[in-house]
Amino acid sequence: MSWLDEFSPRLNELELQHLLRHRRVVEPLGGARMRVDGEPMLAFCSNDYLGLAGDPALVQAVQDGAKRYGVGSGASPMVSGHSSANAALEDELAAFVQLPRALYFYAGFATNVGVIPALVGLGDEIFADRLNHASLIDGSLLSRAHMQRYRHADLEHLAQMLAASEAKRKLIVSDAVFSMDGDVADIPGLLALAEAHDALVLLDDAHGLGVMGPQGRGALAAAGLTGANASRRILYMSTLSKAVGVAGGFVAGDATVVEWVLQKARSYTFATAAPALLAEAIRAALRRIAEGEALREQLHARILQLRRGLDPESHLGLGTMGWHLLPSDTAIQPLVVGENAIALSLMEALRQRGLWVPAIRPPTVPAGTARLRIALSAAHTEAEVASLVGALRELADQQVRAVLQAD
Ligand SMILES: *Cc1c(COP(=O)(O)O)cnc(C)c1O
């Protein structure tokens, strides 16, 4: 039997283990609403935290960009793909995050798998938070540097690892806002350790850019470590596909380090440059974000509303079931419910009410912490968040009654 004959039984096995993934076909209906496999739904699963993906200013920028530049960029940025739009975007990205220089990649994933192997290799060491994003893990593996993972947010554990390391080149890698928990890394703490151990920090701010810091300039600006206080020991990256509402990624920091990445990142050199029309959309998005205090206030009002509504002290059913939101003041609000079966049945019950909230199960999160990952956006109205809170309170009460009847 050929190994090619094994794909089918292996797929069946995934299905039996409930690990087979299905994509939904979606169409936007305005705001946070979308048609999902034909059904209108209210989505709480998009990373479009400011609702910019459908913003008229961005749509206009794409149309103007297409007229001026056409669609594809035609070549690697190292050849003829580096358009004047992409060049202007890099200057504006650096200015926006208040760091000396930026380099624009076609995707956030490609940024991480390009940047890490450009920085370290065989004989070097990477120290990675255990909850880091998959692209950081893959970039680390691709680099062939030795990778150690420290307990989530445990800087004492990280300090021990750094102290024990004899590698000349040490790279600390961390999400700034963790994508499944919504908590924020101790950035000054990471920087202090990098200074003490001659290390470099790569900080992935996919979920902070646009929503955190003054004018949405990101988690590093929120920590006060940009502009005059920027350190060459922090290399910042983020995606342009979440709060920025478009697609792409970038790395920013010390001009010499960024120049080195430009020379060495294979996902930069050997990929066709991102289309200029996207760069134009991102430039429009940066302007909307800088002046977008009202959007961020709207998002924060929804976060507070959800946290008050799902406070276990505020509702008997929620308290009895032990369902609780993790401590997060970001747009990512995970409701931990414990068992996989409960998370899945809640997702299904919400779906029947027209609410789309994804259930996240181990191994993506630790065993026993299955959860609903609620993602909020400035596009959600107060009434929409109230409908989610109401549905979850009702479902908690139903569960309590079911448990009582079973006893
Ligand atoms: C989404 C994400 C990425 C990848 O960015 P894309 O632009 O989607 O390729 C990288 N890091 C983190 C933490 C992310 O959440």
The ligand as an ORCA input file, in Angstrom:
! r2SCAN-3c Opt
* xyz 0 1
  C      -2.650     36.725     13.294
  C      -1.312     36.693     13.945
  C      -0.141     36.634     13.189
  C      -0.148     36.437     11.683
  O      -0.537     37.574     11.019
  P      -1.258     37.462      9.564
  O      -1.218     38.847      9.062
  O      -2.636     36.942      9.835
  O      -0.455     36.523      8.735
  C       1.071     36.704     13.859
  N       1.117     36.800     15.201
  C       0.006     36.821     15.965
  C       0.116     36.923     17.451
  C      -1.251     36.757     15.367
  O      -2.350     36.766     16.117
*
